[in-house]
Amino acid sequence: MDQQPGPDGDGSGMDVYGAQGAEGGAYNPADGGGDGAEGDGAVGDGSGVEFVVLNDDVLTSVANATLVLLDGSDMERLAVLYQFPQFLEHCPSDTLGIMVPEICRDALQWKEDVQMAAAEALYFVVNMRVPDAVAKRVVVAALRILQLSESGDVFDAWGEILSMMLPQVRRDDVVTLVVPATADRAASGAVESRRLAARIIGALHDALTADELARQFLATAITLSQDADASVRAMIAQSLASVASKLPLSVSETQLWPRLDTMVASDPNARVRAAALCALARSAEAHKESAGSSTSYGTIITPLFLRECTHASAVAATDLRTVSDDVYLRLECFAEVYGVFLAAVDSLLPDEDSWTVALNALRRMVMCNGPTVRHWCAFNMPAVALAAAAARPERLRGIVQLLATDTDVETRATLAAGVHETARLLAPGPLRDELLDAIAELMTDQNPQVRTNALRHFATLLKLLADTEPTPPDSASAGGAAAPGASPGQAGAGAAANGKERKGKTKGIVNTAVARQLAPIFESLELMSQDSWRTQELLAVQLKLGAHLVPQDTLCEHVAPLLFQMARESTYLVRKACMEALVAVMRAIPDTRRREHIVKHFRIEWARGKVYWTRLAYIDGAAAALTVFSRSAFVSMFAGELLRMTRDAVPNVRLRLVRLLVDVGPLVRSEPKLAAALDGALAALSVDSDAEVAAESREASRRIAAFRGWTKRQNAVDRSRAAAEAAFFIQKPPRRKKTPSGGAAGGAAASGTSAGGATGASGAVGRPAATGVTGARAAGQASKSSNGVTPGVTAAAGAATAAGSAGNAAPGGTPGVPNATAATGAFVSMASEAPAGEAKGPLPPGAQPGATAPPQWTSDTAAGATGPPPPQSHSTGQGALPGAAATTPNGVPPGVAVTPGPTGALAKAPLAGSSVPAATDGPRTGEVTAAANASVAGVDSRAEARPRRGGLCGCFGR
């Protein structure tokens, strides 16, 4: 095979593709490709119009398409060049290494229309990072074509390619190839050459130092700014933005800014005035750190900014359809640089009147009927927030919301692309609620591009909202009603302390109030899941990054079902991203029961799914879990099911699993049963009917046997993960064995305890009497919950003090103490419509109606309890009716927390901040402990009042 073209070799004498023949799989233009309809070549349609049909072997091969450029006709070259963006997108390496060098070498010999098409193709190259050799080839080709073509569209197009590629060319090449040519062009008598020189001068700031730029081109730039041709003056004004930013402030403010100010004020051409205005704004922002020591900021920059603000306010208040093109151009250019202009002079505005002029101009432009002007306002919103959010946030009220609901799609998409920067500045201030509404608008926008732009920063937005505190509510809403006999001051003090406690508990998790405001976003995530697969993958990635910031109710009700749905309905890449996100969701759910529901669904519907790709997805999820959970947590959640899957009927599943067992094997060695199962599975797989599975199994056995332990760093990471899990998860200790005469359950009625509480039979929730219910009434009745679980009677020491309280405790709080918040692991009673004492059902073994239940039944849950959980009370500690007796489904009034009995065990009940019902169909437990983790306690227990939602299959909702 002949040498193939590439970046190496001389541009003029490079060897090219030789004829490989049909047997080599390459396209040969000389073959003709068969008949005219199928082969390459110009074909007429009878009306004088020629068209080309490229063969598949050309459209699917960069090498074959390059052969067409070398040996094909002009029509065939045009057809290939029009397909260049597709080649670059799908085969970037081959396109840059093979096709681009050939274009640069041969474009000099092509006709003008083909040269123009080649320049249009290279527009897609100059905006991406390319190898140095390729960048040099493009610059050399551009200089050669410019030398032969002194004017016209081809000249302008390749001049633009040259100026855009210069930042990627090495400094030595720029100095030797471009600088001399630019100096010659600037002195040329042709307008096109001087305009090209003005364009190139602006692109040299990266390659040349400030001294070199001033020595070689400062005088030239000033001369060109006085050129007789308006296009040359406009081009050099545009280039002076980068030149003045590169040069020292002392040079810019004495030689360039006065000239640009004169051009803004008196140049007869509107394009020149607009370009000079932009150059002044950008160069002033570049030197703003030295603004305090410069007089030009006070004499040139600030007055010019205020004049343009006044002019923009006047023009934007009119119907822009009736203004002249020059007036609209000036307004549009000022809107483009408004943000950098404001950032340059924000510390120099003399008084509040100046700020009023500046921000009123922004508001007028946001509300005008020029979509391009509003688009630039959205683009500049982060800069505006940077300048005004700290000292004058109220001046920006309503602006973000206006842009988020703008009728122009580009305006909304631009705001969404930078909304994370705006949120970083506005979230801590009084505009937080407005910002949340704007984010919700963008995330639920009807246009997919707007939603995608906002989605790219979803995890960042969640972190910003979690790390910043909202504006504190007034004392009336935060404090609640004072307890009987307590002074208003005491109630306020309790509210303040409670607020501090909540702040500490919710650090790192989105505040509950914020979660409610963001609820429409999570509820509408299904809309995003119906976009393209790339958007679905992006959504899964963002949910993975932000899962630890989302309240568990939202994770269970919206996020987990959505991930399961997308994984089932989309492509492999989306499915893999969803599995990784799902593992992150599992790790972010503190309630063990709710997490186990998701794990159970994952195991039943995916690990044991009927189609093989669900089982492959489960293995992908397990692989992701290795990097998220501690070793002990991973073994308990995934190891047993993975070993069961070694008997899968599909070889691909077994192959993927064997490769994962290399990492899982060392984890299960400490578990005798699992270790034996692993050895048996590897032994069976080593003689698998599939040769590749058998080979991989033998290799896995060898690597597991050769494992000598983890490194110190790996052990430290695992200990850190285990400690974090212990502090975060609500643990369920091993159940305590029941004894007929033991006192392990601490809920028995005893002397010295209140007569207000009721203890349940196996699985019942022990709840003391609520306010307004006498102890005698509760003690003499045995009732049954809606789950068919019968409670008995118990009392907690000191609980009787809450019996006559007129106010209800806060969710999870201590009864009788308004606004008090229960510690993690305390119990919250749930309200019911059933009156106390009316529930009926079987009593505990040996119990008689009206008698207390045996103490040993107090702490165990009924294994067979069924039925939906009861709705939870919405009481907030305010406005409770004195003496009202709200009762639970067990016939026991709410509002009083159960405290440990004589042995320290606690009656089984929902955990504070958890929405899981007390009676479940899981194994019985002797006691429930809760980790004092901040994020667990921060979940609002009142969310239980929302309707039951079971997700996709109903197995991991409430």
ZAMARGU-4260 file (C-alpha; in steps of 0.2 Angstrom, whole numbers, plus 5000, padded with zeros to 4 digits):
<rodrens>
0) 5000/5000/5000 | 5006/5017/4996 | 5010/5030/5009 | 4995/5038/5016 | 4993/5057/5018
5) 4995/5064/5036 | 5002/5079/5045 | 5020/5073/5043 | 5029/5077/5027 | 5031/5092/5016
10) 5016/5101/5010 | 5021/5102/4992 | 5029/5085/4990 | 5019/5074/5001 | 5015/5057/4996
15) 4996/5054/4994 | 4985/5039/4994 | 4989/5027/4980 | 4976/5016/4970 | 4971/5002/4982
20) 4959/4993/4971 | 4942/4987/4976 | 4950/4972/4985 | 4958/4984/4997 | 4941/4992/5002
25) 4946/5009/4995 | 4936/5019/4983 | 4944/5023/4966 | 4937/5037/4957 | 4943/5030/4940
30) 4932/5015/4943 | 4916/5026/4940 | 4907/5017/4954 | 4895/5008/4942 | 4880/5017/4934
35) 4877/5035/4936 | 4864/5034/4949 | 4875/5024/4961 | 4893/5030/4957 | 4902/5047/4960
40) 4901/5060/4947 | 4890/5074/4940 | 4873/5068/4934 | 4860/5079/4925 | 4842/5079/4929
45) 4837/5085/4912 | 4834/5103/4917 | 4852/5109/4917 | 4855/5106/4936 | 4870/5094/4940
50) 4870/5084/4956 | 4882/5071/4963 | 4878/5055/4973 | 4892/5049/4984 | 4894/5030/4987
55) 4892/5024/5004 | 4911/5019/5005 | 4915/5037/5002 | 4902/5044/5015 | 4908/5032/5028
60) 4927/5033/5026 | 4938/5048/5028 | 4952/5040/5018 | 4940/5037/5003 | 4933/5054/5004
65) 4950/5062/5004 | 4954/5052/4988 | 4939/5060/4980 | 4946/5077/4985 | 4963/5072/4977
70) 4956/5065/4961 | 4938/5069/4959 | 4929/5082/4949 | 4925/5099/4956 | 4907/5094/4959
75) 4913/5079/4968 | 4925/5089/4979 | 4911/5101/4983 | 4900/5086/4988 | 4914/5080/5000
80) 4917/5097/5007 | 4899/5100/5011 | 4900/5083/5021 | 4915/5089/5030 | 4906/5094/5047
85) 4900/5076/5048 | 4917/5069/5045 | 4924/5080/5059 | 4911/5076/5071 | 4911/5057/5070
90) 4930/5055/5065 | 4939/5070/5072 | 4956/5062/5073 | 4956/5055/5055 | 4948/5071/5048
95) 4962/5082/5056 | 4976/5070/5052 | 4971/5065/5034 | 4958/5077/5026 | 4963/5094/5032
100) 4981/5093/5027 | 4976/5088/5009 | 4963/5102/5009 | 4977/5114/5014 | 4989/5107/5001
105) 4978/5106/4986 | 4966/5121/4989 | 4978/5133/4980 | 4974/5124/4963 | 4955/5123/4965
110) 4943/5134/4957 | 4936/5149/4967 | 4920/5141/4971 | 4929/5125/4978 | 4941/5137/4988
115) 4926/5145/4995 | 4919/5129/5000 | 4935/5124/5008 | 4936/5140/5018 | 4918/5136/5024
120) 4923/5119/5029 | 4939/5125/5039 | 4927/5137/5049 | 4923/5121/5059 | 4942/5118/5062
125) 4948/5135/5068 | 4936/5135/5083 | 4943/5118/5090 | 4960/5114/5097 | 4971/5106/5084
130) 4989/5100/5083 | 5002/5113/5080 | 5007/5105/5063 | 4989/5106/5057 | 4987/5124/5063
135) 5003/5129/5053 | 4997/5120/5038 | 4980/5130/5038 | 4990/5147/5041 | 5002/5143/5026
140) 4987/5138/5015 | 4978/5154/5019 | 4993/5165/5016 | 4996/5157/4999 | 4978/5159/4994
145) 4978/5177/5000 | 4993/5181/4990 | 4985/5175/4974 | 4968/5182/4977 | 4969/5200/4981
150) 4950/5204/4983 | 4933/5196/4983 | 4924/5184/4994 | 4938/5171/4994 | 4950/5184/5000
155) 4939/5189/5015 | 4935/5171/5019 | 4953/5165/5020 | 4958/5181/5029 | 4945/5176/5042
160) 4952/5159/5043 | 4970/5166/5045 | 4965/5178/5059 | 4955/5164/5069 | 4969/5151/5068
165) 4983/5163/5073 | 4981/5160/5092 | 4985/5141/5090 | 5001/5144/5080 | 5017/5144/5088
170) 5025/5160/5092 | 5040/5157/5081 | 5029/5153/5066 | 5019/5169/5069 | 5034/5180/5070
175) 5042/5173/5054 | 5027/5170/5043 | 5013/5182/5049 | 5021/5198/5056 | 5031/5203/5040
180) 5016/5200/5029 | 5004/5210/5040 | 5016/5225/5040 | 5016/5224/5021 | 4998/5223/5020
185) 4995/5238/5031 | 5005/5249/5020 | 4996/5243/5004 | 4986/5254/4993 | 4972/5241/4992
190) 4958/5243/5004 | 4956/5224/5006 | 4974/5223/5011 | 4973/5236/5024 | 4957/5229/5031
195) 4965/5212/5032 | 4980/5220/5041 | 4968/5228/5053 | 4960/5211/5056 | 4977/5202/5059
200) 4983/5215/5071 | 4969/5211/5083 | 4974/5193/5082 | 4992/5195/5087 | 4990/5199/5105
205) 4993/5181/5111 | 5008/5178/5101 | 5017/5195/5104 | 5022/5203/5120 | 5015/5220/5125
210) 5032/5228/5120 | 5033/5220/5103 | 5015/5224/5100 | 5018/5242/5104 | 5034/5244/5095
215) 5028/5236/5079 | 5009/5240/5077 | 5004/5254/5089 | 5008/5268/5076 | 5001/5257/5062
220) 4985/5255/5072 | 4983/5273/5075 | 4986/5277/5057 | 4973/5264/5051 | 4960/5271/5063
225) 4961/5287/5053 | 4960/5278/5036 | 4948/5285/5023 | 4939/5269/5021 | 4925/5266/5034
230) 4928/5247/5033 | 4946/5249/5038 | 4942/5260/5052 | 4928/5248/5059 | 4940/5234/5058
235) 4954/5242/5067 | 4942/5248/5080 | 4937/5231/5083 | 4955/5225/5084 | 4959/5239/5096
240) 4949/5230/5110 | 4962/5217/5112 | 4977/5228/5108 | 4972/5241/5121 | 4969/5227/5134
245) 4986/5220/5130 | 4996/5236/5131 | 4999/5244/5148 | 4986/5256/5155 | 4998/5271/5153
250) 4999/5268/5135 | 4981/5264/5132 | 4974/5279/5141 | 4985/5291/5133 | 4986/5285/5115
255) 4971/5274/5111 | 4957/5279/5122 | 4956/5297/5117 | 4956/5291/5099 | 4942/5278/5102
260) 4932/5291/5111 | 4933/5303/5097 | 4928/5289/5085 | 4913/5286/5096 | 4908/5304/5097
265) 4911/5310/5079 | 4914/5296/5066 | 4902/5298/5052 | 4899/5279/5051 | 4888/5270/5063
270) 4898/5254/5062 | 4914/5263/5067 | 4905/5271/5082 | 4898/5255/5088 | 4915/5246/5086
275) 4924/5260/5095 | 4911/5259/5109 | 4914/5240/5112 | 4933/5242/5111 | 4932/5255/5125
280) 4921/5245/5136 | 4931/5229/5135 | 4948/5237/5137 | 4942/5247/5152 | 4936/5231/5160
285) 4953/5223/5157 | 4962/5237/5166 | 4949/5240/5180 | 4961/5234/5194 | 4970/5250/5191
290) 4955/5262/5189 | 4958/5270/5205 | 4975/5277/5199 | 4969/5282/5182 | 4961/5299/5178
295) 4954/5293/5161 | 4941/5282/5170 | 4934/5298/5177 | 4935/5309/5162 | 4932/5296/5148
300) 4925/5279/5153 | 4912/5284/5167 | 4904/5299/5158 | 4903/5289/5142 | 4894/5274/5151
305) 4881/5286/5159 | 4878/5295/5142 | 4875/5278/5134 | 4864/5272/5148 | 4853/5288/5146
310) 4853/5285/5127 | 4848/5267/5128 | 4834/5270/5141 | 4826/5283/5129 | 4828/5272/5114
315) 4822/5255/5122 | 4807/5264/5128 | 4801/5267/5111 | 4795/5255/5098 | 4811/5248/5090
320) 4802/5243/5074 | 4801/5262/5070 | 4819/5267/5074 | 4833/5268/5061 | 4846/5254/5058
325) 4860/5265/5065 | 4850/5269/5081 | 4846/5251/5083 | 4864/5245/5080 | 4870/5257/5093
330) 4858/5250/5106 | 4862/5233/5101 | 4881/5235/5103 | 4878/5244/5120 | 4868/5230/5126
335) 4882/5218/5121 | 4895/5226/5132 | 4883/5233/5145 | 4890/5220/5158 | 4908/5223/5155
340) 4905/5242/5155 | 4896/5241/5172 | 4910/5229/5179 | 4923/5242/5174 | 4915/5257/5182
345) 4904/5250/5196 | 4916/5256/5209 | 4917/5273/5201 | 4899/5278/5200 | 4898/5294/5210
350) 4881/5292/5218 | 4865/5283/5219 | 4858/5293/5205 | 4871/5286/5194 | 4866/5269/5199
355) 4848/5273/5195 | 4853/5278/5178 | 4863/5263/5175 | 4850/5250/5181 | 4835/5258/5174
360) 4844/5257/5157 | 4845/5238/5160 | 4827/5237/5165 | 4821/5246/5149 | 4832/5235/5138
365) 4825/5219/5146 | 4807/5225/5143 | 4810/5232/5125 | 4803/5224/5110 | 4820/5220/5102
370) 4824/5201/5104 | 4843/5204/5101 | 4844/5217/5114 | 4836/5206/5127 | 4847/5192/5122
375) 4862/5202/5126 | 4854/5207/5143 | 4853/5189/5147 | 4871/5186/5142 | 4877/5200/5154
380) 4866/5195/5169 | 4880/5186/5178 | 4891/5202/5176 | 4876/5213/5182 | 4874/5202/5197
385) 4892/5203/5201 | 4892/5222/5201 | 4875/5225/5210 | 4870/5209/5220 | 4880/5213/5236
390) 4875/5231/5239 | 4859/5234/5228 | 4850/5218/5226 | 4833/5225/5226 | 4837/5236/5211
395) 4838/5219/5201 | 4821/5213/5207 | 4810/5206/5193 | 4824/5206/5180 | 4829/5188/5181
400) 4811/5182/5181 | 4807/5193/5165 | 4821/5185/5156 | 4816/5168/5161 | 4799/5170/5154
405) 4804/5180/5139 | 4796/5175/5122 | 4812/5174/5113 | 4819/5156/5114 | 4837/5162/5112
410) 4835/5174/5127 | 4829/5160/5138 | 4843/5148/5132 | 4856/5161/5135 | 4850/5165/5153
415) 4849/5146/5156 | 4867/5143/5151 | 4873/5155/5164 | 4860/5154/5177 | 4872/5145/5189
420) 4883/5160/5190 | 4869/5171/5193 | 4862/5160/5206 | 4879/5160/5215 | 4878/5179/5217
425) 4859/5181/5221 | 4855/5165/5231 | 4861/5172/5248 | 4851/5188/5246 | 4833/5193/5246
430) 4830/5188/5228 | 4832/5170/5232 | 4813/5166/5230 | 4813/5175/5213 | 4828/5165/5208
435) 4820/5149/5212 | 4805/5153/5202 | 4816/5158/5187 | 4826/5141/5189 | 4810/5132/5189
440) 4804/5141/5174 | 4820/5137/5164 | 4820/5119/5170 | 4802/5116/5164 | 4803/5126/5148
445) 4794/5120/5133 | 4810/5122/5122 | 4822/5107/5124 | 4837/5118/5121 | 4832/5129/5136
450) 4830/5114/5147 | 4846/5106/5142 | 4856/5122/5145 | 4848/5123/5163 | 4851/5105/5166
455) 4869/5106/5163 | 4871/5115/5179 | 4857/5106/5189 | 4869/5099/5202 | 4878/5115/5204
460) 4862/5124/5207 | 4857/5111/5220 | 4873/5114/5229 | 4872/5133/5229 | 4854/5131/5236
465) 4860/5119/5249 | 4875/5129/5254 | 4866/5146/5256 | 4853/5150/5269 | 4836/5158/5263
470) 4830/5174/5271 | 4824/5170/5288 | 4805/5170/5291 | 4797/5182/5303 | 4796/5178/5321
475) 4778/5174/5320 | 4779/5161/5307 | 4795/5154/5314 | 4791/5154/5333 | 4774/5147/5334
480) 4762/5149/5349 | 4770/5150/5366 | 4766/5136/5379 | 4753/5140/5392 | 4762/5150/5405
485) 4777/5154/5394 | 4781/5172/5390 | 4782/5178/5372 | 4800/5180/5375 | 4802/5162/5380
490) 4793/5157/5364 | 4804/5168/5353 | 4820/5161/5362 | 4814/5143/5359 | 4811/5147/5341
495) 4828/5155/5338 | 4837/5140/5346 | 4826/5128/5336 | 4831/5138/5320 | 4849/5136/5324
500) 4846/5117/5327 | 4838/5115/5310 | 4851/5125/5302 | 4864/5113/5308 | 4854/5098/5304
505) 4851/5103/5286 | 4868/5109/5281 | 4873/5101/5265 | 4855/5097/5260 | 4842/5107/5251
510) 4831/5116/5263 | 4814/5109/5265 | 4806/5125/5259 | 4817/5126/5244 | 4813/5108/5241
515) 4795/5113/5240 | 4799/5127/5228 | 4809/5115/5217 | 4795/5102/5218 | 4789/5107/5200
520) 4806/5104/5193 | 4807/5086/5200 | 4789/5082/5195 | 4793/5088/5178 | 4809/5078/5176
525) 4799/5066/5166 | 4797/5079/5152 | 4816/5080/5151 | 4817/5061/5151 | 4808/5061/5134
530) 4821/5072/5125 | 4836/5065/5115 | 4847/5052/5123 | 4860/5064/5125 | 4849/5075/5136
535) 4844/5059/5146 | 4862/5055/5149 | 4865/5072/5155 | 4850/5071/5166 | 4856/5055/5174
540) 4874/5062/5176 | 4867/5078/5185 | 4856/5068/5196 | 4871/5057/5201 | 4881/5073/5206
545) 4866/5081/5215 | 4858/5066/5224 | 4866/5069/5241 | 4858/5086/5241 | 4840/5081/5237
550) 4828/5076/5251 | 4824/5058/5252 | 4805/5060/5249 | 4810/5068/5232 | 4823/5054/5229
555) 4810/5040/5232 | 4795/5048/5224 | 4802/5056/5208 | 4821/5053/5205 | 4822/5034/5208
560) 4806/5030/5197 | 4813/5042/5183 | 4830/5033/5183 | 4822/5016/5182 | 4811/5022/5168
565) 4824/5030/5157 | 4835/5015/5160 | 4822/5004/5153 | 4817/5015/5138 | 4833/5022/5132
570) 4850/5017/5125 | 4865/5008/5133 | 4874/5024/5138 | 4859/5031/5146 | 4856/5015/5155
575) 4873/5015/5162 | 4872/5033/5167 | 4856/5029/5176 | 4863/5014/5185 | 4877/5025/5192
580) 4865/5038/5197 | 4853/5026/5205 | 4868/5020/5216 | 4871/5038/5221 | 4852/5039/5225
585) 4853/5024/5236 | 4868/5031/5246 | 4858/5047/5248 | 4843/5040/5257 | 4846/5039/5275
590) 4830/5029/5280 | 4836/5010/5279 | 4818/5004/5275 | 4815/5015/5261 | 4832/5012/5254
595) 4829/4993/5255 | 4813/4995/5245 | 4823/5002/5231 | 4837/4989/5233 | 4823/4975/5233
600) 4815/4982/5217 | 4832/4983/5209 | 4836/4965/5213 | 4819/4958/5208 | 4815/4968/5192
605) 4833/4970/5186 | 4845/4956/5193 | 4831/4944/5190 | 4823/4952/5175 | 4817/4942/5160
610) 4828/4951/5147 | 4847/4950/5148 | 4851/4968/5147 | 4842/4972/5163 | 4854/4959/5171
615) 4868/4967/5163 | 4862/4984/5169 | 4862/4977/5187 | 4880/4972/5185 | 4884/4990/5179
620) 4875/4996/5195 | 4885/4985/5206 | 4901/4990/5198 | 4897/5008/5202 | 4892/5004/5220
625) 4910/4997/5223 | 4916/5016/5221 | 4902/5023/5232 | 4898/5011/5247 | 4910/5003/5260
630) 4915/4985/5258 | 4903/4979/5271 | 4888/4989/5264 | 4892/4983/5247 | 4892/4964/5252
635) 4876/4966/5261 | 4867/4974/5247 | 4875/4966/5231 | 4886/4951/5234 | 4873/4938/5237
640) 4863/4942/5221 | 4879/4944/5211 | 4884/4926/5216 | 4867/4920/5212 | 4869/4927/5194
645) 4884/4916/5190 | 4871/4903/5184 | 4863/4915/5171 | 4858/4907/5155 | 4866/4921/5144
650) 4885/4920/5141 | 4887/4939/5140 | 4879/4941/5157 | 4891/4928/5164 | 4906/4936/5156
655) 4902/4953/5162 | 4899/4946/5180 | 4916/4936/5180 | 4925/4952/5176 | 4917/4960/5190
660) 4920/4946/5202 | 4939/4950/5201 | 4935/4965/5212 | 4921/4957/5222 | 4930/4941/5227
665) 4941/4949/5240 | 4926/4957/5248 | 4917/4941/5252 | 4932/4931/5258 | 4928/4936/5276
670) 4910/4929/5275 | 4912/4910/5275 | 4895/4906/5266 | 4899/4919/5252 | 4917/4913/5251
675) 4911/4895/5248 | 4898/4901/5235 | 4911/4911/5226 | 4923/4896/5225 | 4909/4885/5219
680) 4904/4898/5206 | 4921/4901/5199 | 4924/4882/5198 | 4908/4880/5188 | 4912/4895/5177
685) 4930/4888/5174 | 4922/4874/5164 | 4908/4885/5156 | 4902/4880/5139 | 4907/4897/5133
690) 4926/4897/5130 | 4928/4916/5134 | 4918/4914/5150 | 4929/4899/5155 | 4945/4908/5151
695) 4940/4924/5161 | 4934/4914/5176 | 4951/4905/5177 | 4960/4922/5176 | 4948/4929/5189
700) 4952/4914/5201 | 4970/4917/5198 | 4969/4935/5202 | 4958/4933/5218 | 4970/4919/5224
705) 4985/4931/5221 | 4976/4945/5231 | 4987/4950/5246 | 4976/4964/5254 | 4972/4982/5251
710) 4984/4996/5253 | 4984/5008/5267 | 4975/5022/5257 | 4962/5010/5251 | 4958/5004/5269
715) 4958/5023/5275 | 4945/5026/5261 | 4934/5011/5266 | 4935/5017/5284 | 4930/5034/5280
720) 4915/5027/5269 | 4910/5016/5283 | 4910/5030/5296 | 4900/5041/5285 | 4887/5028/5282
725) 4886/5024/5301 | 4883/5043/5304 | 4871/5045/5290 | 4860/5029/5289 | 4846/5025/5301
730) 4852/5008/5308 | 4842/4993/5312 | 4850/4983/5325 | 4847/4964/5326 | 4831/4960/5334
735) 4830/4955/5352 | 4824/4938/5356 | 4807/4938/5366 | 4805/4930/5382 | 4789/4926/5391
740) 4794/4934/5407 | 4807/4946/5402 | 4806/4965/5404 | 4816/4969/5388 | 4802/4979/5381
745) 4801/4995/5391 | 4784/5000/5388 | 4775/4991/5402 | 4764/5001/5414 | 4773/5004/5430
750) 4771/5013/5446 | 4777/5031/5445 | 4773/5032/5426 | 4759/5041/5418 | 4743/5032/5414
755) 4741/5040/5397 | 4750/5029/5385 | 4746/5013/5376 | 4757/5000/5371 | 4754/4989/5356
760) 4755/4971/5353 | 4768/4964/5341 | 4770/4978/5328 | 4760/4991/5336 | 4766/5008/5339
765) 4766/5013/5357 | 4760/5031/5359 | 4756/5040/5375 | 4740/5050/5377 | 4739/5067/5368
770) 4733/5083/5374 | 4715/5084/5381 | 4714/5065/5384 | 4714/5059/5402 | 4725/5045/5408
775) 4711/5035/5415 | 4702/5035/5399 | 4717/5029/5389 | 4722/5016/5402 | 4706/5007/5403
780) 4704/5004/5384 | 4713/4993/5372 | 4711/4998/5354 | 4717/4991/5337 | 4726/5001/5323
785) 4720/5001/5305 | 4733/4988/5301 | 4725/4975/5313 | 4738/4978/5326 | 4732/4979/5344
790) 4741/4992/5355 | 4741/4990/5374 | 4744/5003/5387 | 4761/5011/5392 | 4767/5027/5400
795) 4783/5037/5399 | 4790/5045/5414 | 4784/5063/5414 | 4773/5061/5399 | 4757/5066/5409
800) 4763/5084/5409 | 4758/5085/5391 | 4740/5078/5394 | 4732/5095/5397 | 4742/5106/5385
805) 4732/5116/5373 | 4746/5117/5359 | 4752/5102/5349 | 4771/5099/5348 | 4780/5102/5332
810) 4783/5087/5321 | 4795/5076/5330 | 4795/5088/5345 | 4793/5085/5364 | 4774/5086/5369
815) 4770/5101/5379 | 4785/5111/5373 | 4780/5122/5358 | 4792/5122/5343 | 4804/5109/5351
820) 4812/5097/5339 | 4815/5079/5343 | 4832/5072/5342 | 4836/5060/5329 | 4827/5043/5332
825) 4813/5050/5342 | 4795/5045/5338 | 4782/5056/5330 | 4764/5051/5332 | 4753/5051/5316
830) 4735/5058/5317 | 4720/5048/5312 | 4701/5051/5310 | 4696/5036/5321 | 4691/5041/5339
835) 4701/5033/5353 | 4695/5017/5360 | 4684/5013/5344 | 4697/5002/5335 | 4694/4983/5336
840) 4704/4968/5333 | 4713/4954/5341 | 4722/4957/5357 | 4739/4950/5362 | 4740/4932/5368
845) 4734/4932/5386 | 4727/4949/5386 | 4710/4954/5391 | 4700/4969/5385 | 4704/4984/5395
850) 4720/4977/5402 | 4738/4981/5398 | 4748/4971/5386 | 4762/4961/5392 | 4778/4971/5392
855) 4787/4959/5381 | 4776/4963/5367 | 4780/4982/5367 | 4796/4983/5356 | 4792/4971/5342
860) 4784/4974/5326 | 4771/4963/5318 | 4779/4953/5304 | 4762/4952/5295 | 4756/4970/5297
865) 4748/4976/5280 | 4739/4991/5274 | 4744/5009/5268 | 4752/5021/5281 | 4740/5033/5289
870) 4741/5051/5284 | 4752/5062/5296 | 4746/5077/5306 | 4749/5094/5299 | 4749/5102/5316
875) 4763/5115/5317 | 4761/5121/5335 | 4750/5135/5331 | 4731/5137/5333 | 4728/5120/5341
880) 4711/5118/5349 | 4712/5116/5368 | 4706/5099/5373 | 4705/5092/5355 | 4709/5073/5355
885) 4716/5069/5339 | 4720/5050/5338 | 4730/5038/5328 | 4724/5023/5319 | 4729/5013/5334
890) 4717/5023/5344 | 4730/5033/5353 | 4731/5051/5352 | 4746/5059/5344 | 4758/5073/5350
895) 4767/5063/5364 | 4784/5055/5361 | 4788/5038/5368 | 4803/5038/5379 | 4813/5022/5384
900) 4806/5010/5397 | 4816/5002/5411 | 4827/4992/5399 | 4830/5007/5387 | 4821/4999/5372
905) 4809/5010/5362 | 4792/5006/5356 | 4792/5004/5337 | 4786/5020/5328 | 4790/5031/5313
910) 4807/5039/5315 | 4808/5058/5316 | 4810/5065/5299 | 4805/5049/5291 | 4789/5045/5281
915) 4790/5026/5284 | 4775/5018/5293 | 4778/5010/5310 | 4772/4993/5305 | 4780/4985/5290
920) 4780/4968/5282 | 4799/4966/5285 | 4807/4957/5299 | 4804/4961/5317 | 4816/4972/5327
925) 4819/4973/5345 | 4823/4992/5345 | 4827/5005/5332 | 4841/5017/5334 | 4845/5032/5323
930) 4861/5041/5319 | 4862/5059/5324 | 4866/5064/5307 | 4862/5082/5302 | 4855/5078/5285
935) 4843/5064/5292 | 4835/5075/5305 | 4833/5089/5292 | 4819/5080/5282 | 4802/5087/5285
940) 4791/5074/5293 | 4775/5083/5288 | 4778/5077/5270 | 4770/5061/5275 | 4753/5070/5272
945) 4755/5070/5254 | 4747/5055/5245 | 4755/5038/5243 | 4766/5036/5228 | 4774/5020/5224
950) 4785/5024/5209 | 4785/5013/5194 | 4780/4997/5203 | 4774/5003/5220 | 4787/4994/5229
955) 4798/5009/5235 | 4786/5023/5239 | 4778/5026/5255
</rodrens>
